[in-house]
Amino acid sequence: MEMNYDENTLHQLEEELHVQIVPGTEIMTDVGSHHFVKSSAGSDRVLVPQPSDDPHDPLNWNTFWKFSTLTCATAATFVQGMGPLALAPMFPELIKAFDSNLTDVVQFTGIAILVLGFSNFIWVPLSTSFGRRPVYLASLLICFGSAIWRAKAQTYGSFMGACVLNGIAAGPAETIQPAVIADLMFLHERGTYQTLYFAFYFGSLMVGPIIAGPMAQYAGWRNFWWLNVAMIGAAFLMCLFGFPETKWHRMHPDELRNLETEKPAPILVGKVNVETTEGSPSELADLSHVATSQRDPNLGKGSPSKRQFAMFQPNTHPFKSILLDLWIPWKLFAFPIVEFASFVVSWSASSFLTINLTQSQAFAAPPYNFSPLAIGFFNFAVLVGAIIGLLTAGPLSDWISMRLTMRNNGVREPEMRLVTMIPYVLIMIIGNFVVAFGWQEGLSWKVIVIVGWACAGIQVAALPSIASTYAVDSYKPVAGSIFVSITVNKNVWGYGFSKFITPWTMRDGYVPVIMTNMCLITLWCSFGIFFWFMGKRFRVWTKNDSVHRM
C-alpha cells in the first residue's frame, strides 16, 4: 500500500470496495467521492504512489531527467555486471597464463559471484543512509581499479585478488537500480522498467563472453580488461553529471499523525494543504475532487535540485540506519513472498550460469572443437533471447495486471503479475531439454545455440523480473533490502554450483546436471500457484510490520 491514507479514509475505501486493503493492495481508480492524482488530465489511471506537489520529487521529474537517470543507472549496471562472468571463453587462455587447470580457473567466476552477493551488505545500507548517487560513484571507482588490476595481474593469486575486489565493487549492479526504479516510476510502469533492468543486467553477463572470446584470441585476454577500464570510466562520468539523487522519503501516515500532534495545524485552503515541503503533512492523500493539474501542478514538469547533485545526502542517524539495513535482509527471509522471489530469481539465473560455466567445456571439445572466438559469438543467441524477454515480459506483466485490476473493480493485487510466469516457465523447460540432450548426444550446435541458448536468455530476463517485481510491489519501502536477500540467495547458490558443476558433468554427463537444475526451477516457479491463492494472506500477516514504515 503506497498510498498515504489516513485510518478513516482506509476504512471508507474498504467499505465501499468490500475488500481488505493491506500493503501491496492498491486502488487504481476513483472510488465514490474519493479522487486521486491521475497520469494526465484526460486519464482515469490513478498514480501509485501519489506524488507530492514538490517539483524536486523524483516522481514529478520531466522525461529528460527520468531518462537521464535511468540511462546512467543502466550504464553503471551494465559495466559492473560485464566483468565477473566474462571469463568463460578465456578459460583456455587463463589456464595457460597461470599454469592452472579448468576446475581452478572456474573459481575466478565462483569467488566473484560469492563476494558480489555479500558486498551488498555494504552498498545497500550506504544507499539507504546517504543515497543512491554516492554508492554508484564509489563502486564505479573501485570497479575501475579492479579492472586495471586484472589487466596487470601476473599470478593466479593476484588475479584472484582482483576478482574479489571486482566482486565487492560490482554489488550495486544487483541491487541499486531496482530501488532507483521504485523511486522514479509509478506502479503501472514498474514491470516494464524492472524487465529493462534485468535484460541489461543479464545482458551484460552475455555480452561479456561475446567480447571476451574474440579479444582473447586476437588481441590478448588482458586487453579485454583495458576495454573494461575505458567503459567503467565513461559510466563514472555519466553518473557524475547525469545521475541526481533519487532517494525521497515519503512519510507513512503514522509519521504524519505524529507530526500533526507536535506542530500547529497547517493552514488549509479548501482541502488543499498549504505546506508542501518534503515529508510534510501535505503528503497525506487528499481525496477531494480536485483536478490533477491543481493538486500536482509539477507532474511531469519537475527537475532535480542542486542538493540532489551533492556527493551524498545528509542523514541525522546514519549508524542507526546502517545497522537496520544490515538486519532487514535477514529478517526478510522470514517473509514467504521474499523467499519465493529469492528462489525463483536464484534458480532462473542458474539456468543461464550453467551455460556460462560449461560452454567452453562442451564446445571446445570433440565433436565440436570450436575456438574461443566462436564460443564467444554463440552468446549472441542468449542476448537475442534476453531482448525478446525484455520486449515481452514487462509489457505483458503490466498489461495482464491492468486487465485483472479492471475486472477487480480497480483494485490491484501484486499477485496479479504471477500469471505472466506461465509461458516463460514453459520456455525455460524447452531450453534446458535442448541444451542438456543436445550436448550429451552431440547434436548440431545450431539447435543447441539457436533454440536452447535463446530460450535461456528469454527466461532469465523474464522470470526474475516478474518474481522480484511481485516482492517489491508487496514491500516497496525495503526494495533495496529485498534485492540484498535475493542476491545473497542467488550468489551463494551460484558459488556452490560453480564448485561442483565441472566435476559432476565430467563424471555423469550434462543431462543429470541440467535436468536436476531445471526440475528445481520448475518447482520454485510452481509455488506461484500457491501464492496466487495465499499471497494476500501472507501480506495480511505482515501488514503491521515495521518494514512498511521505513
C-alpha positions in Angstrom: 0.0 0.0 0.0 1.9 3.0 -1.3 -1.0 5.4 -0.8 -0.7 7.6 2.4 -4.3 7.0 3.5 -5.4 8.0 7.0 -7.2 5.4 9.0 -10.7 6.8 8.4 -10.2 7.0 4.7 -8.8 3.5 4.6 -12.0 2.1 6.3 -14.2 4.1 4.0 -12.5 2.7 0.9 -12.6 -0.8 2.3 -16.4 -0.5 3.0 -17.1 0.9 -0.5 -15.0 -1.7 -2.3 -15.7 -4.6 0.0 -12.1 -5.5 0.1 -9.3 -5.5 2.7 -6.6 -3.0 1.8 -3.2 -4.1 3.1 0.3 -3.3 1.9 0.6 -4.2 -1.7 -3.1 -3.7 -2.5 -3.6 -0.5 -4.5 -6.6 1.5 -5.6 -6.1 2.2 -9.3 -9.4 4.2 -9.9 -11.5 6.8 -8.3 -13.9 5.3 -5.7 -17.2 7.1 -5.0 -16.3 10.5 -3.5 -12.6 9.6 -3.3 -10.4 11.1 -6.1 -6.7 10.7 -6.8 -3.9 12.2 -8.9 -4.1 10.8 -12.4 -1.3 10.2 -15.0 -2.8 13.1 -17.1 -5.8 15.4 -17.2 -7.8 13.1 -19.5 -6.8 9.8 -18.0 -8.6 7.6 -15.5 -5.3 5.9 -14.5 -4.5 6.6 -10.8 -0.9 7.2 -10.0 0.6 4.9 -7.3 2.3 6.2 -5.2 0.6 9.6 -5.2 3.4 12.2 -5.9 3.8 15.3 -3.7 3.5 18.7 -5.3 7.2 19.4 -4.9 8.9 19.9 -8.3 12.1 18.1 -7.0 10.1 15.0 -6.1 11.6 12.3 -8.5 8.1 11.2 -9.4 7.5 14.7 -10.8 10.7 14.9 -12.8 10.3 15.6 -16.5 11.0 13.0 -19.2 14.6 14.2 -19.8 15.7 13.8 -16.2 13.9 10.4 -15.7 15.5 9.2 -19.0 19.0 10.6 -18.0 18.8 9.0 -14.5 17.7 5.6 -15.8 20.2 5.7 -18.6 23.1 6.4 -16.2 21.9 3.7 -13.7 21.6 1.2 -16.6 25.1 2.1 -17.8 26.5 1.5 -14.3 24.7 -1.8 -14.0 25.9 -2.9 -17.4 29.6 -2.1 -16.9 29.6 -3.5 -13.4 28.0 -6.8 -14.5 30.1 -7.3 -17.6 33.3 -8.4 -15.9 32.6 -11.1 -13.3 31.1 -13.7 -15.8 33.1 -12.7 -18.9 35.8 -15.3 -18.3 34.2 -18.4 -19.8 35.7 -18.1 -23.4 39.0 -17.1 -21.8 39.4 -20.2 -19.7 41.9 -21.9 -22.0 44.0 -18.7 -22.2 43.9 -18.3 -18.4 44.9 -21.9 -17.8 48.0 -21.3 -19.9 48.7 -17.8 -18.4 48.6 -19.1 -14.8 49.7 -22.7 -15.4 46.4 -23.9 -13.9 43.5 -26.2 -14.7 39.8 -25.9 -15.6 38.5 -26.5 -12.1 40.7 -23.8 -10.6 40.1 -21.1 -13.2 36.3 -21.6 -12.9 36.8 -20.4 -9.3 37.7 -16.9 -10.7 34.0 -16.7 -11.6 32.7 -18.6 -8.5 34.5 -16.4 -6.0 33.5 -13.2 -7.7 29.8 -14.3 -7.6 30.0 -15.2 -3.9 31.7 -11.9 -2.9 29.4 -9.9 -5.1 26.3 -11.1 -3.3 27.6 -10.3 0.2 29.0 -7.0 -0.8 25.5 -5.6 -0.8 25.5 -5.7 3.0 27.9 -2.7 2.5 26.3 -1.0 -0.5 22.6 -1.1 0.3 22.9 0.3 3.9 25.1 3.1 2.4 22.5 3.7 -0.3 19.7 3.9 2.3 21.6 6.2 4.6 23.4 8.5 2.1 21.7 8.0 -1.2 22.0 6.1 -4.5 24.3 8.6 -6.1 27.4 8.2 -3.8 27.1 4.4 -4.0 27.2 4.4 -7.8 30.2 6.8 -7.9 32.2 5.0 -5.2 31.5 1.5 -6.6 32.4 2.6 -10.1 35.7 3.9 -8.9 36.6 0.6 -7.2 35.5 -1.3 -10.3 37.8 0.9 -12.3 40.8 0.0 -10.1 39.9 -3.7 -10.1 39.8 -3.8 -13.9 43.3 -2.3 -14.0 44.5 -4.9 -11.5 43.0 -7.7 -13.6 44.8 -6.4 -16.7 48.2 -6.3 -15.0 47.9 -9.5 -12.8 50.8 -11.9 -13.3 50.0 -14.7 -11.0 46.9 -16.9 -10.1 46.7 -15.4 -6.6 46.9 -11.8 -7.9 44.2 -12.4 -10.5 42.0 -14.0 -7.8 42.5 -10.9 -5.6 41.4 -8.7 -8.5 38.3 -10.9 -8.9 37.5 -10.5 -5.2 37.8 -6.7 -5.4 35.7 -6.7 -8.6 33.0 -8.7 -6.8 32.9 -6.2 -4.0 32.7 -3.3 -6.3 30.1 -4.8 -8.7 27.5 -5.4 -5.9 25.3 -2.3 -6.8 24.6 -3.9 -10.2 22.3 -6.4 -8.5 20.5 -4.1 -6.0 20.6 -0.4 -6.6 18.8 0.1 -9.9 15.6 -1.7 -8.7 15.5 0.8 -5.9 16.0 3.7 -8.4 13.1 2.4 -10.5 10.9 2.3 -7.4 12.0 5.9 -6.6 11.3 7.2 -10.1 8.5 5.2 -11.7 4.8 4.7 -10.8 3.4 1.2 -10.1 1.9 0.7 -13.5 5.3 1.4 -15.1 7.5 -0.8 -12.9 7.0 -4.1 -14.7 8.4 -2.7 -17.9 11.4 -0.9 -16.3 12.2 -3.9 -14.0 12.4 -6.1 -17.0 14.6 -3.5 -18.7 16.9 -3.7 -15.7 17.1 -7.5 -15.7 17.6 -7.5 -19.5 20.6 -5.1 -19.3 22.0 -6.8 -16.2 21.9 -10.3 -17.6 22.7 -8.8 -21.0 26.0 -7.6 -19.6 26.7 -11.1 -18.4 26.0 -12.3 -22.0 27.9 -9.5 -23.8 31.0 -10.1 -21.7 31.7 -13.5 -23.2 30.8 -12.3 -26.7 33.5 -9.7 -26.5 36.0 -11.7 -24.3 36.2 -14.6 -26.8 37.4 -12.7 -29.8 39.6 -10.4 -27.8 41.3 -13.3 -26.0 42.0 -15.0 -29.4 43.2 -11.9 -31.4 44.1 -9.1 -29.0 45.1 -11.0 -25.8 42.9 -11.5 -22.8 44.5 -8.6 -20.9 43.2 -6.1 -23.4 39.6 -7.1 -22.6 40.2 -5.7 -19.1 41.7 -2.5 -20.5 38.4 -2.2 -22.5 36.6 -2.6 -19.2 38.7 0.3 -17.7 37.5 2.6 -20.5 33.9 1.6 -20.2 33.8 1.9 -16.4 35.4 5.3 -16.7 32.8 6.5 -19.1 30.0 5.2 -16.9 31.5 7.1 -13.9 31.4 10.4 -15.8 27.8 9.7 -16.9 26.7 9.2 -13.3 28.7 12.2 -12.1 26.9 14.6 -14.4 23.7 12.8 -15.3 22.5 10.9 -12.2 20.9 13.1 -9.5 19.8 11.6 -6.2 16.5 9.7 -6.4 16.0 8.8 -2.8 13.0 10.7 -1.5 11.3 10.0 1.8 7.5 9.6 1.6 6.1 9.8 5.1 3.9 7.0 6.5 0.5 8.1 7.9 1.8 7.2 11.4 4.6 9.7 10.9 2.2 12.3 9.6 -0.1 11.9 12.6 2.8 12.2 15.0 3.9 15.3 13.1 0.5 16.9 13.4 0.4 16.4 17.1 3.7 18.1 17.6 3.1 21.1 15.3 0.3 23.7 15.0 -2.3 22.7 12.5 -1.3 23.9 9.0 -3.5 26.5 7.2 -5.9 24.8 4.8 -7.4 26.4 1.7 -10.4 24.3 0.9 -9.0 20.9 1.3 -5.5 21.6 -0.2 -2.7 21.8 2.4 -0.5 24.9 2.0 2.5 23.1 3.4 4.4 21.4 0.5 7.8 20.7 1.9 9.2 17.2 1.5 7.7 14.9 4.1 5.2 17.4 5.3 1.5 16.6 6.1 0.6 17.6 2.6 1.7 14.1 1.5 -1.3 12.6 3.2 -3.6 11.5 0.4 -6.1 14.3 -0.4 -9.1 12.6 -1.8 -11.3 15.6 -2.6 -12.4 16.1 -6.2 -9.6 18.4 -7.3 -8.1 18.3 -10.8 -4.7 16.7 -11.2 -3.2 19.9 -12.6 -4.3 21.7 -9.4 -3.3 19.0 -6.9 0.1 18.4 -8.5 1.0 21.2 -11.0 4.5 19.9 -11.3 3.7 16.4 -12.5 6.0 15.7 -15.5 7.5 19.1 -15.2 9.8 18.9 -12.3 13.6 18.6 -12.2 16.3 17.8 -9.6 17.6 20.4 -7.2 21.2 21.4 -6.7 21.1 19.4 -3.4 20.3 16.3 -5.3 23.6 16.6 -7.1 25.6 16.7 -3.9 28.1 13.9 -3.3 25.9 12.4 -0.6 22.7 13.2 1.3 22.9 14.1 5.0 21.5 11.7 7.5 20.8 12.6 11.1 21.0 9.0 12.3 23.4 7.2 9.9 24.6 4.5 12.2 21.1 3.5 13.2 20.1 3.4 9.6 23.1 1.3 8.6 22.6 -1.2 11.4 18.9 -1.5 10.5 19.8 -2.2 6.9 22.2 -4.9 7.9 19.4 -6.7 9.8 16.5 -6.2 7.4 17.7 -8.5 4.6 18.0 -11.4 7.0 14.6 -10.6 8.5 13.0 -10.6 5.1 14.0 -14.3 4.6 11.1 -15.0 7.1 8.7 -13.3 4.7 7.3 -16.0 2.3 6.9 -13.7 -0.6 10.5 -12.5 -0.5 11.6 -16.1 -0.1 9.6 -17.1 -3.2 11.2 -14.3 -5.2 14.7 -15.2 -4.0 14.3 -18.9 -5.1 12.8 -18.1 -8.5 15.5 -15.5 -9.3 18.3 -17.7 -8.0 17.4 -20.8 -10.0 16.4 -19.0 -13.1 19.8 -17.3 -13.1 21.5 -20.6 -12.5 20.0 -21.9 -15.8 22.0 -19.2 -17.5 25.0 -19.8 -15.3 25.0 -23.4 -16.4 25.5 -22.4 -20.0 28.2 -19.8 -19.0 30.3 -22.3 -16.9 30.0 -25.3 -19.3 30.2 -23.7 -22.8 34.0 -24.0 -23.2 33.9 -27.5 -21.7 31.3 -28.6 -24.2 32.1 -26.7 -27.3 35.9 -26.6 -27.2 35.9 -30.5 -27.0 35.0 -33.0 -29.6 32.8 -33.3 -31.7 32.6 -29.5 -31.9 36.3 -28.3 -31.3 35.2 -24.6 -31.6 37.7 -21.8 -30.9 37.2 -19.1 -28.1 36.1 -16.7 -30.9 33.2 -19.0 -32.0 32.2 -19.8 -28.4 32.1 -16.2 -27.5 29.9 -15.3 -30.6 27.5 -18.1 -29.6 26.4 -15.9 -26.7 24.7 -13.6 -29.1 21.8 -16.2 -29.0 21.4 -15.7 -25.3 21.5 -11.9 -25.8 18.8 -12.1 -28.5 16.7 -14.2 -26.1 17.1 -11.6 -23.4 16.0 -8.9 -25.8 12.9 -10.9 -26.6 12.3 -11.3 -22.9 12.7 -7.6 -22.4 10.2 -6.7 -25.2 7.6 -9.1 -23.9 7.7 -9.8 -20.2 7.4 -6.3 -18.8 4.7 -5.0 -21.1 2.8 -8.4 -20.8 3.1 -8.3 -17.0 1.8 -4.7 -16.8 -1.0 -5.5 -19.3 -2.2 -8.6 -17.5 -2.1 -6.8 -14.2 -4.1 -3.9 -15.6 -6.7 -6.2 -17.1 -7.1 -8.1 -13.9 -7.3 -4.8 -12.0 -10.2 -3.7 -14.2 -12.0 -6.9 -13.6 -11.4 -6.5 -9.9 -13.2 -3.1 -9.7 -10.0 -1.1 -9.9 -8.2 -2.8 -7.0 -4.8 -4.2 -7.9 -3.1 -7.0 -6.0 0.6 -7.8 -6.5 -0.3 -11.5 -7.2 -1.9 -10.5 -10.5 1.6 -10.4 -12.0 2.2 -14.1 -11.3 0.1 -15.3 -14.2 2.7 -13.9 -16.6 5.2 -16.5 -15.4 3.4 -19.4 -17.2 4.8 -19.0 -20.8 8.3 -18.3 -19.6 8.4 -21.4 -17.4 7.5 -23.5 -20.5 10.2 -21.7 -22.5 12.7 -22.5 -19.7 11.8 -26.2 -19.8 12.2 -26.4 -23.5 15.6 -24.6 -23.4 17.0 -26.9 -20.7 15.9 -30.0 -22.5 17.6 -28.9 -25.8 20.9 -27.9 -24.2 21.2 -31.0 -21.9 20.3 -33.6 -24.5 22.0 -31.7 -27.3 25.4 -31.7 -25.6 25.0 -35.2 -24.3 24.1 -36.6 -27.7 26.4 -34.4 -29.8 23.6 -32.7 -31.7 24.1 -29.9 -34.1 25.4 -26.7 -32.5 22.7 -24.8 -34.4 19.9 -26.5 -32.5 21.6 -26.1 -29.1 22.5 -22.4 -29.6 19.6 -21.1 -31.6 16.9 -22.8 -29.6 18.4 -23.8 -26.2 20.6 -20.7 -25.5 17.9 -18.3 -26.9 15.3 -19.9 -24.5 17.8 -19.4 -21.6 18.1 -15.8 -22.5 14.3 -15.3 -22.7 13.6 -16.9 -19.3 16.4 -15.2 -17.5 15.2 -11.8 -18.5 11.5 -12.6 -17.7 11.2 -14.9 -14.6 13.5 -12.9 -12.3 11.8 -9.6 -13.3 8.2 -10.9 -12.6 9.1 -12.6 -9.3 11.2 -9.6 -7.9 8.6 -7.1 -9.0 6.0 -9.0 -7.1 8.1 -8.8 -4.0 8.8 -5.1 -4.4 5.1 -4.3 -5.0 4.4 -6.1 -1.7 7.2 -4.4 0.3 8.2 -1.3 -1.6 9.8 0.6 1.4 12.5 -2.1 1.6 13.1 -2.6 -2.1 16.9 -2.4 -1.7 16.9 -4.9 1.2 14.7 -7.3 -0.9 17.4 -7.4 -3.5 20.1 -8.0 -0.9 18.1 -11.0 0.2 17.6 -12.2 -3.4 21.3 -11.6 -4.3 22.7 -13.4 -1.3 20.5 -16.4 -2.0 21.3 -16.3 -5.7 25.0 -15.9 -5.4 25.6 -18.4 -2.6 23.8 -21.0 -4.8 25.8 -19.8 -7.8 29.1 -20.2 -5.9 28.2 -23.7 -4.8 27.1 -24.5 -8.3 30.4 -23.4 -9.7 32.2 -25.6 -7.2 30.6 -28.9 -8.3 29.3 -28.4 -11.8 32.6 -29.2 -13.6 33.5 -32.4 -11.8 29.8 -33.5 -11.9 29.4 -33.0 -15.7 32.8 -34.8 -16.2 31.6 -37.8 -14.2 27.9 -38.1 -15.2 27.5 -36.0 -18.3 25.3 -33.0 -18.9 21.8 -34.5 -18.6 21.7 -35.2 -14.9 23.2 -31.8 -14.0 21.0 -29.6 -16.3 17.8 -31.7 -15.7 18.2 -31.5 -11.9 18.6 -27.8 -12.1 15.6 -27.5 -14.5 13.4 -29.5 -12.1 14.3 -27.2 -9.2 13.5 -24.1 -11.3 10.1 -25.6 -12.2 9.5 -26.5 -8.5 10.1 -23.0 -7.2 8.1 -21.4 -10.1 5.2 -23.7 -9.4 4.8 -22.1 -6.0 3.4 -19.2 -7.9 0.1 -21.1 -7.9 0.2 -21.3 -4.1 1.0 -17.6 -3.8 -1.9 -16.7 -6.2 -4.2 -18.1 -3.6 -2.2 -17.4 -0.4 -0.1 -14.3 -1.2 -2.6 -11.8 0.2 -2.9 -13.8 3.4 0.8 -13.6 3.9 0.6 -9.8 3.3 -2.1 -9.5 5.9 0.1 -11.3 8.4 2.9 -8.8 7.9 0.7 -5.6 7.4 1.7 -4.1 10.8 5.4 -4.9 10.4 7.9 -2.1 10.7 9.2 -2.7 7.2 6.2 -0.7 5.9 7.3 2.4 7.9 10.9 2.6 6.6 
